[in-house]
Amino acid sequence: MNLQGRRRFLKFLAGSPLLASVPAAAWQEAAVLANPNDALDVMDFEAAARKALPPAHYGYMATGVDDDSTLKANHDAYRRIQLRPRRLVDVRQASMRTNLFGAAWNSPIFICPCGYHKAFHPEGEVATARAARARKSLMLLSTVTTTPVEEVNREYGASVWYQLYATSSWAITEKLAKRAEAAGCPVLVWTIDLMAGRNTETQTRFRRLDTRDCATCHGPGGPGGPGLRRYPMFAGLDVNGVTLTAPALTWDAVERLKKLSGMKVVLKGIETREDAELACQHGADGIIVSNHGGRAEESGRATIECLPEVVEAVRGRVPVMIDGGIRRGTDVFKALALGAASVGIGRPYLWGLSAFGQPGVERVIDILQTELSLVMRQCGVRSIDEITRASVTG
């Protein structure tokens, strides 16, 4: 059977009652997408990404740490939260518009900072930025971007938020922050959950399946020292002996970052009420509840389970955002109901990017926004502000 015939056959199967008893995961694995518009939910893109990528690159995206328990917990926890639908509310209009630090966005769904986009698609961060621009979505850019922040901002048509890894050299860290500010970035998002390193077993297992010589793709060097030179944000900097981990830093570093620039400083990686209180005390302008998509530590605790205590500790002083495990518009709704001001996606848009580039990212955003709009109407809410703790149970 040729490719065109196979596609016709798969479309026939998609409408067949024979598939009614087939588990969704099995169908998604069998019917790899040929077109992003054929996707019914964001999980449809995962198999397409796996098919499109070499094992080492897919493994980098797919990995958690240790047994991947926290990665799995991030999404599984959403299933334990139930919706409380309300009836006979005029929901002809349901606005998803939201505001963060005075800027308005089409929806509360934002693009998380993920490194190495060109490992997933030749256009890399440029494709992601164009998709975010087309959908008027907030985008956060990683320190280990494979496209310079200045170019990403041009394609985005505005200034992204810049995610910062504080390196083992404070002088290098300062230069990264100042370059982001010079590029117009209004917010500096300091990721603080990888300071002590991590154990990414799944990534290592996938790398062993890859027969390519990685040096031909990435060049020599590892994630620290001379290897940093291959990333545009480190161009022209003396990175000899410098690593992306800085285990000696303490809370005083928040105030040091605040004094460096006029950018807002958001801390990404907060998971407890104690750290949320300390973040506020030391001047953080915002918090992202995150465990790096299950890639930081094997706590076994989902970010949505951490969110309520962080929100309680913050007491409205700064916005609290969240990422990790978002796969449905209902997940976004549940996070908003438990106090999140905005909700980030990571792997879903990378799956779309890997398989289809910009159109794939756009389709992932469209699906989640459509699902969120639908569940808002089903629960009788007409704006993001109307989503409250009373909207969910569990």
N, C-alpha and C positions, 0 to 999 in steps of 0.2 A: 504494500500500500504506500503510495507517495504521500508527501507531507500534506497536500491539499485534501486528499482523501481521508487522511487520519484526522484532520481538523473537523471535517464534516461528520465523521463518525463520532468524535468526542462531543460535538454539539448535539448530535442525536441522543447520545447517552445522557447528556445533561438534562434533557427534557423527559427522559424515560422513567416510568414508575419502577423500573428494575433497580434504580439506584436509591430508592427510598430507604431501603434497609442497610445500605452500605455506610459505614462510619465516614464522617466528613473528612477525617485525616487521610483515610485511604483514598478517597476520591481526589483530594487535593494533590496527593502524591502522584496519582495516575494521570491526571489531566493537567499537565503543565501549561500555563497560560501562553497563548500565542499573541495576545493583544491585551494591553492593560485595561481596556474598557470591558473585557470579558470577566474581570474579577468581580466576585460577589462580596467578598470581604477581604480584609488586609492579609489574612492568613494564606489566601490564594497565591500571594506573591512569594512566599517562602520557598516553595519547591522550584519556582522559576529562577530565584536567585541562586539556589544551590546548583541548579543545572548550568547557570551562566558563569559561575565563578570557579577558579581552580581551588583545590581543597584547602590550601593554606589560607587563602583569603576568606573563604567561607568560614573556616574554623575560627579566624580572628573575630569575625562578626558574631558567630554563634556561641562562643565560649562563655561560661561563667567562671567560677573558681571552685576548686576542690571537686565535689560531687555535683556541682551545678544546682544544689538544692535551693539556694536563695534565688537564683534566676527563675526556677520553676515556681517558687512561692510567690514571687512578685505578681504573677497573673492569677494563680490559683486562689489567692485571697479575695479577689474581686467576686468570685463565685459565691462567697459566703455573705456577701452584702446584697440585700434585696431591695427592690424598688417599692415605693408606696404610690401607685398611680392615683390621680385625682380626676374626678369626672365633672362634666357640665361646666367647663371653663372655656371661655372664648379664646381658642388658641390658633386663630387664623394667622396671626403673626407671632413668631417666636424668634427673638433676636439673640444671636450668639456673640454679639460684639462685646468686647471687653477692653479694659484699660490697664496698663502697667506703667508706672512712673510717668503718667501724663500722655502716653502714646496709645492710640486706639488700634485694635486689631479685629479682623473679621470674626475670629473665634478664639477661645481660650487654648486652643491646641497649638503648641509651638514645636519647632524643630530642635531637637537636642544636639549638643555638640558631640560629634563623632569624628574620630581621626581617619586619615588615609582614604578619603573618598575616591581617589584615583585607583585605589586597589579594587574598587567595585565597579567603576565605569570610567572610560577615558576622559570624560568631561568633568568628573569629580565634583568638587564643591560648586563649580559654575552651574552645573545642571540643577543641583539642589537649590541654589540661590534663585535661579530663574523660576523654578517651581514655587518656591516660597513667595516670590514677588507676585507671580500670577494669582496666587491664592490669598495674598495679603496676610501672610502668616509670619509671626516672629521667628527669626532664625538665630541660633547660637552657633558660633564658629569655634572649632577646636584649636588649641595651641599647635597640635600636630596636623594642621590642615596641609593638604598637598597643593593648595592654591593660596597665594598671598592675600592677606585681608583686604588690601586695597583693591585688588581685582574682584574679589567676592563682593565688596560693597558696590562696585560699579555695576555688576550684573544684578545685584539685589535692588538697586535703585534707591538705596538708603544705607544706613549703617547697622550692621549686625551687632548683637551682643558678643563680646569676646570672652571665651572661656580660657582661663589661665591655669597652667600648671606652674606652681612655684618651684623653680629648679633648685638644685643644691648650691647654686651661686645666686645670692640676692642681687648682685649687679646685673646678671642676665635677666632675672625676673623683672627688675625695674625697666630694663630696655624693652622687654616684651610688652609691659603695661603701657609705657610711653608711646610705643609704636601704635598700639591699638587706639590710644587716645588721639594721636595725630591723624589716624585714619578716620576719626569721627565716631568711633564706637561709644555709645552713651553709658554702657554698663559693662563692668568687669565681673565675670563669674568665676570665682576662685574655687576649683575643685579640690576638696580637702580629704577625700576618702581613699586616696592611693599613696599616702605619704610613706607607708611602711612596706610597699610592694605587695605582690599577690601571687597566687599559684593557679595558673590557667591551664589545667590539665587537658580539657577538651581541645583547646587550641593546639597544644603540643601533639595530641593524637592525630588531628587532621593534618598538621604539617608533615607528619611521618608518611602520610598517604600521597604527598605531593612529590613527584619525581623531578620537578624543575630545579634548576640552580637559582636559588633566590637572589644571589648576587647580581644576576643579569637583570633583575627587576628592581631591586632595592639598592644595589651597590653595597660596599663593605660597611661593616660596623653594626652595632646593636642599638638599643634604644637610648643609650647614653654616650657621652664623649663624642668622638668624631662622627658617629652615626647620626647625630642630631643635625649635621650640616645638610643632610638631604631634604630637610623640611624648610620651606621658604621663610618661616618666621625666625629662623636662626641664621639666615644668610648674613654673612659679614661679621658674625659674632664669634668671639673666642670661646669655644665650647669644650676645649680640652679638659677632660676630667669632670665635666658637668653631667649631671643626671637629672631625669624628670621626677625624681623622688627627693623629698626634703624632710626627713623624719625629725629634724631638730627644731622645726618651727613650732611656735606656740600661739596663743590667742593674741599676743601683742602684735603679731604680723598683720592682723586685720587693720589695726590702727595705722601701721606703717603703709599699707596699701592705700588706705583712705587719704593719707597725706601726699601720696605721689601724684594725684590727678584730681580732676573734677568729676570723674566717672562715679556712678553708683557702684557699690561693691556688694555683690550677692555671693553668699556661701552655698556651695553645692556639695551635698554629702552629709547633711545633718539628719540624724535619725532618732535623737532622744530629746526629752524636755530639758535636761541639764544643758546640753550643747545649744539648744535653741535660746535659752536664757542668756548664756554666755555670748552668743552671737549678737544679741540685742545690746548687751552691756558694752560690748567692744565696738559698736557702731555699724554693724552690718545693715545694709539697706534692704536686704531681702534674703530669703532662704529657699533653697531647693531641697526638698526631702528626697534623697537619692542614695542608692547603694551601687551606683554605676551600672545599672541594669543587671545586678547580680554578679558584677565583675570586681567588686571591691573586697568583701570579706564574706565568709560563709556563716552569716549570722542565722540564717534560716528564717529571717523575719522580713516580711514584705513591706515595701515602702508605704502601702496604703494602711498597713497596721501601725506604722510609726506616725502617720500623719496626724491623728487626733491629739496625741500628747504634745506634738510640736506646736500645733495651732493653739492649744490651750496655754502653753507656756508663753507664746508670743503675745497673746492678748491684743491682737490687732495692731501692734506697733509697726510691723513691716509685712509686706506680702509674703505668703508662703506658697511656693509652687511645688510640684511633684513630678517625678518620672518613674518609669519602671513597670513593665507588665501591661501597658495599655495596648489593647487589641481591638476594642469595640468602643463605639460611641457611648454605650452604657457604662463602660469603665470610666470614661471622661466625666460623665454625669455623676457617678458615685464619688469620684475624687473631689469634684466641686462641692457636692453635698457635705462632705466631711471637712470642708474648709479650705481647699486649695483655690488659689486665685487663678492659676493657669496650670496646664497639664502637658507634659512633654512626651514626644514619641522619638524612639531611636531605631530599633531594628526594623519596624514596619517600613519606614521610608527608605532605609538602606536596601531592603528587599526590592522595593520598587525601583530604586536607582540602579541596582545591579542588573535587573532584568530588562529595563526599558529606558533608563536615563530619566530625563526631565518628565516625560509623560507618565512614567511609573510613579514618581514622587507626587505629581499632581493628583493622580488617581487615588493614591493612598490617603492624601489629605481630603479629597472629595468624599470618599467613603466614610471616613470618620466624622466629617462635618455633617453629612446627610444623616448618619445614625444618631448623632447627638441632637440634631434638630428634631428628629422623630421622637426620641425618648423624652425630650423636653415637653413636646405636645402631649404625649401619652401621660405624663405626670402633671399636666396642668400648669406648667410654668412658661412664662412668655419672655423672660429675660434671664441672663446669668445670675443677676442679683436675687431672683426669686427662688433659686435652687438653694435649699437649706438642709440642715440635719433632719428636718421633718420629712424630707423627700425620700429617705432611705431607712432601712432597719437592718439590724444585724451587726 
